[in-house]
């Protein structure tokens, strides 16, 4: 059974189409068949849809990573940056402010034996941890220009890679960073993925960036993506890159990002906030809690609305989706 988890902001009315870019995912692992023990954190509730189990928090949890036997989640409330962790995905440590107020942690990744988190400030702060509990604020900040921030950090092909408006930076250890791409225009990258020897990300203006080494980048404009679409998520699976975004757009590439194809009919006109590949299928979630799946990245199932355990529609802003091991 596959378990999916999403990042939520509880207590907000559901958004319609457009959403200001920046926020992202939280997640949970597979739940046993025995009765669920409520998480220890007071401000989270249990929801389910079919065999998909989730938690919802009043903090805005923006990203999650798994490593060293632990799930680590970061988030913020626009004043303080929060971190929580779990060894089983069911019982979570009480969220705490790390390392001090005024940090807005937006993304976290795990690789090379450590967690690396970045915040939304400029210059962009970085903190690292080997256990997800004790964190070290690094003196080296992510390279930046003109108060530009970063949206996401991923661990791809042995390196940490951070993307944001008009800039991409990489690191082998999460502490020393090198900017490998900078553009005078504000092309906003929200996510990045790696597969078949290629790094692929999307930036504003229907432009796709590809690279074989994460150093030299090639940018191409793709006619099929023109239409003021905003891409929020990208993933790779079964030899295919898949992107999702605003106005219901989904797109796939079977040639490492060189050309892209979109469905003849969009799944919906909603904003799709994230996409993953797991157990032989792509799974996408919309900003207002619709879930759709696809085997090939071009034909998608009818969206299903996420509901709570009482059958009520979850009125929260969904930031993303991921699959738990």
ZABA-846551 format. One line per 2 residues: their letters; for each residue x negated, y, z negated of C-alpha. Coordinates in steps of 0.02 Angstrom, whole numbers, plus 32768, in hexadecimal, padded with zeros to 4 digits. Each point is the difference from the previous one (the first is absolute). Example, Ala and Ser with C-alpha at 12.3 -4.5 7.8 and 13.67 -1.06 7.14 Angstrom:
<sites>
as) 7D99/7F1F/7E7A | 7FBB/80AC/8021
</sites>
This chain:
<sites>
xx) 8000/8000/8000 | 7FBE/80AB/802C
xx) 8011/808F/7F86 | 8007/80B4/803A
xx) 7FEB/809C/7F99 | 8022/80B6/8023
xx) 7FCF/80A7/7FB5 | 8091/8065/7FBD
xx) 8027/80AA/7FB7 | 8096/7FE4/7F8E
xx) 8081/8085/7FDD | 7FF9/8053/80AC
xx) 8087/8005/8083 | 7FD8/7F9B/809A
xx) 7FA7/8061/8088 | 803F/8007/80AF
xx) 7F88/7FF7/8091 | 7F64/806B/7FE5
xx) 7F95/7FF4/7F65 | 7F67/8065/7FD6
xx) 7F6B/7F89/8017 | 7F98/7FC8/7F6F
xx) 804F/7F7E/7F8F | 7FF5/7F44/8004
xx) 8017/7F4A/7FB5 | 8016/7F9D/7F61
xx) 8010/7F43/7FFA | 8026/7F61/7F9E
xx) 7FD1/7F49/8012 | 806D/7F68/800F
xx) 807B/7FE5/7F73 | 8022/7F56/7FAF
xx) 80A9/7FAE/8004 | 800F/800D/7F42
xx) 8052/809B/7FB3 | 7FA4/80A2/801F
xx) 7FAC/8053/7F6A | 801B/80BC/800F
xx) 7F5F/8062/801C | 7FB6/8053/7F67
xx) 8008/80AE/8049 | 80A0/8053/7FC6
xx) 8022/8063/809F | 8009/7F72/807E
xx) 8093/7F95/8034 | 8011/7F5C/805D
xx) 804F/7FF8/80AC | 800E/7F75/807E
xx) 803B/7FDF/80B1 | 8012/7F4A/802B
xx) 7F5C/7FAF/7FC8 | 7FA3/80A6/7FFE
xx) 7FD7/8040/7F51 | 7FCF/80B2/7FD9
xx) 7FE5/807F/7F77 | 8032/80B6/8004
xx) 7FAB/8087/7F99 | 8024/80B4/7FD1
xx) 7F4C/802A/8024 | 7FD9/8016/80B7
xx) 7F95/7F66/801F | 7FA5/801F/80A2
xx) 7F8F/7F6A/801E | 7FCD/7F54/7FC0
xx) 7F6A/7F8E/8013 | 7FD6/7F50/7FC4
xx) 7F55/7FC3/7FCA | 7FA3/7FA3/7F77
xx) 80A2/7FAE/7FC9 | 805B/80A4/7FE3
xx) 807E/8071/8056 | 7FD9/80B9/7FF0
xx) 807C/808B/8028 | 7FDE/80BA/800D
xx) 8077/8092/8009 | 8028/80AE/7FC3
xx) 8088/8078/7FCC | 7FAD/8095/8058
xx) 7FAE/8035/7F5C | 7FA8/7F65/7FC1
xx) 7FB7/7F66/8052 | 803A/7F59/7FBB
xx) 7FBB/7F4F/8005 | 804B/7F5B/7FC8
xx) 7FCD/7F4B/8017 | 8043/7F4E/7FF0
xx) 7FB7/7F51/8003 | 80A2/7FB0/803C
xx) 8063/808D/8053 | 808D/7FEB/7F81
xx) 7FBC/804D/7F61 | 7FAA/80A7/8019
xx) 7F93/8069/7F8F | 804E/80A2/7FC6
xx) 7FD0/8084/8081 | 7F77/8075/7FC7
xx) 7FB3/809F/8040 | 7F52/7FE2/8049
xx) 7F86/804E/7FED | 8053/80A3/7FCB
xx) 808F/8072/8036 | 800B/8051/80AC
xx) 7FCE/7F67/8066 | 807E/7FC3/8081
xx) 7FCB/7F4F/802E | 8046/7FD8/80A9
xx) 7FAC/7F5E/8038 | 7F9B/7F6C/7FBF
xx) 7FA2/7F71/8052 | 7F9B/7F6A/7FC6
xx) 7F60/7FBE/804E | 7F4E/7FCD/7FD7
xx) 8032/7FDB/7F4C | 804D/80A8/7FD5
xx) 809C/806A/800A | 7FEF/80AA/8053
xx) 8085/8087/7FEC | 800B/80AB/8052
xx) 8069/8097/7FD3 | 805A/8085/8064
xx) 7F99/8094/7FC7 | 7F80/805E/8066
xx) 7F76/7FD7/7FEB | 8040/7F4E/7FF2
xx) 7FD0/7FA8/7F5E | 7FCF/7F4A/7FFB
xx) 8004/7F86/7F6E | 7FC8/7F4B/7FF7
xx) 801F/7F6B/7F8E | 7FCF/7F49/7FF9
xx) 808F/7FCB/7F8F | 808B/807C/802B
xx) 8003/803F/7F4C | 7F5D/805C/7FE4
xx) 7FE2/8083/8085 | 7F6B/806D/802F
xx) 801C/80A8/8054 | 7F7A/800E/8086
xx) 7F9A/809F/8012 | 8002/7FEA/80BD
xx) 80A2/803D/804C | 8042/7FD5/80AB
xx) 7FBC/8075/8088 | 807D/8086/802D
xx) 8014/809E/8068 | 807F/808D/7FF7
xx) 8056/7FB6/7F67 | 8031/7F62/805C
xx) 8032/7F6A/7F98 | 8007/7F43/801B
xx) 809C/7F95/8007 | 7FC3/7F4D/7FF5
xx) 7F6A/7F95/7FD3 | 7FF2/7F4F/8044
xx) 7F7E/7F76/7FF5 | 7FE6/7FC9/80B3
xx) 7F7A/7F8C/8044 | 7F8D/8014/7F6B
xx) 800C/80BD/7FEA | 8071/807D/7FA8
xx) 804D/8079/807B | 8067/809B/7FD7
xx) 806E/805E/807C | 8058/80A7/7FFA
xx) 801F/809F/8064 | 7F7A/8009/8087
xx) 7F7F/7F9B/7FA0 | 7FC6/7F4F/7FDE
xx) 7F7C/7FCD/7F81 | 7FB0/7F58/7FD7
xx) 7FA1/7FB2/7F70 | 7FB0/7F57/7FDD
xx) 800A/8013/7F43 | 808D/807C/7FDE
xx) 7F8A/8080/7FB5 | 7F9B/8046/8092
xx) 8068/803B/8092 | 7FD8/8033/80B3
xx) 807A/805B/806F | 8001/7FAD/80AA
xx) 8087/8066/8057 | 8034/80B6/7FF6
xx) 8070/8060/8077 | 8027/80B9/8004
xx) 80B9/7FD9/8018 | 806A/7FC0/7F70
xx) 8021/7F51/8040 | 804B/7FA8/7F69
xx) 7FD4/7F49/7FE6 | 806D/7FA4/7F82
xx) 7FBC/7F4E/8008 | 7F7A/7F95/8052
xx) 7FEC/7F49/8029 | 7F7B/7F8A/8044
xx) 8008/7F68/8070 | 7FAB/7FAD/8094
xx) 7F64/8069/7FE2 | 805F/80A6/8008
xx) 8030/8086/7F84 | 80A2/8052/8036
xx) 805C/8098/7FBB | 8083/8078/8041
xx) 7FF7/80BD/7FF8 | 807E/8088/802B
xx) 8027/8029/80B3 | 8018/7F4C/803C
xx) 7F46/7FE1/7FF0 | 7FAE/7F5D/7FCA
xx) 7F4E/7FF3/7FBF | 7F9D/7F60/8018
xx) 7F50/7FCF/7FCE | 7F93/7F65/8002
xx) 7F8F/803A/7F72 | 8066/8083/7FA0
xx) 7F7D/8081/8035 | 8021/8028/80B7
xx) 80B9/8020/8020 | 8060/800A/80A3
xx) 80A4/8062/8005 | 8084/7FE1/8084
xx) 80AD/8046/801A | 808B/7F83/8023
xx) 8099/8035/8061 | 8072/7F7F/7FAF
xx) 7FE4/8050/7F55 | 8027/80B3/8034
xx) 809D/8048/7FB0 | 7FCA/804F/7F5D
xx) 7FF1/7F57/7FAC | 7F9F/7FF5/7F5F
xx) 7FA9/7F59/7FDF | 7FF9/7FCD/7F48
xx) 7FC5/7F4C/8004 | 7F91/7F90/8068
xx) 7FCE/7F4A/7FEC | 7FB0/7F70/805F
xx) 8039/7F4C/800F | 7FFA/7F6F/807A
xx) 7F98/8065/807B | 8078/8094/8001
xx) 7FFA/80B0/7FB6 | 80AA/8044/7FCB
xx) 802D/80B3/7FCF | 80A0/8046/7FB3
xx) 8039/80B2/7FDE | 8083/8087/800D
xx) 80A2/7FFA/8064 | 7FFE/7F43/7FFC
xx) 7F67/7FEB/806D | 7F9C/7F5F/8003
xx) 7F74/7FDA/8079 | 7F88/7F72/8020
xx) 7F5A/7FE8/8058 | 7FC0/7F58/803C
xx) 7F5B/8046/8042 | 7FB0/804A/7F63
xx) 8056/80A9/8008 | 7FDA/8027/80B7
xx) 80B6/7FFC/8039 | 80A3/8002/7F9E
xx) 80AF/7FC0/801C | 80A1/8037/7FA9
xx) 80A5/7FA1/7FF9 | 8082/8032/807F
xx) 8076/8020/7F6E | 7FC4/803C/7F56
xx) 8034/7F9D/7F67 | 804D/809C/7FB2
xx) 7FE6/80BC/7FFC | 7FBA/7FF7/7F4F
xx) 7F4E/8028/7FCD | 7F9A/7F61/7FEA
xx) 7F82/801C/7F75 | 7F96/7F63/8006
xx) 7FDE/7F5C/8059 | 7FA0/7F62/7FD3
xx) 7FDC/7F55/804C | 8018/7F64/7F96
xx) 8036/7F4C/8019 | 800B/8011/80BD
xx) 806B/809C/8008 | 7FFA/80BD/7FF8
xx) 806A/8053/7F78 | 802F/80B8/8000
xx) 8058/8069/7F7C | 8059/80A6/801D
xx) 7FFD/8099/7F90 | 80AF/7FD9/7FC1
xx) 7FE9/7F47/7FE1 | 8025/7FA4/80A2
xx) 7F97/7F65/8024 | 7FE6/7FB5/80AD
xx) 7F90/7F73/803E | 7FB3/7FD0/80A6
xx) 7F9E/7F6A/8040 | 7FB0/805B/8093
xx) 8001/80B7/7FC9 | 807A/8033/8089
xx) 80A4/7FA5/7FD7 | 8042/802A/7F52
xx) 808B/7FB9/7F95 | 8096/8068/7FCD
xx) 7FCA/8069/7F6A | 8039/7FC2/7F55
xx) 801F/807A/7F72 | 7FA2/7FE2/7F5D
xx) 8078/7FF7/7F6D | 7FEC/7FED/7F46
xx) 8033/7F68/7F99 | 80B3/8043/7FF6
xx) 8012/8012/80BB | 7FED/80BD/8001
xx) 7F96/8057/8083 | 7F5C/803B/7FB6
xx) 7FFE/80BE/800E | 7F46/801F/7FFE
xx) 7F7A/803B/8078 | 7F9C/7F6D/8043
xx) 7F4A/8026/8022 | 7FC2/7F5F/804C
xx) 7FF9/7F42/7FFD | 7F80/7F78/7FE3
xx) 7FF8/7F44/7FE9 | 7FBF/7FAF/7F62
x) 7F8B/7F6A/8006
</sites>
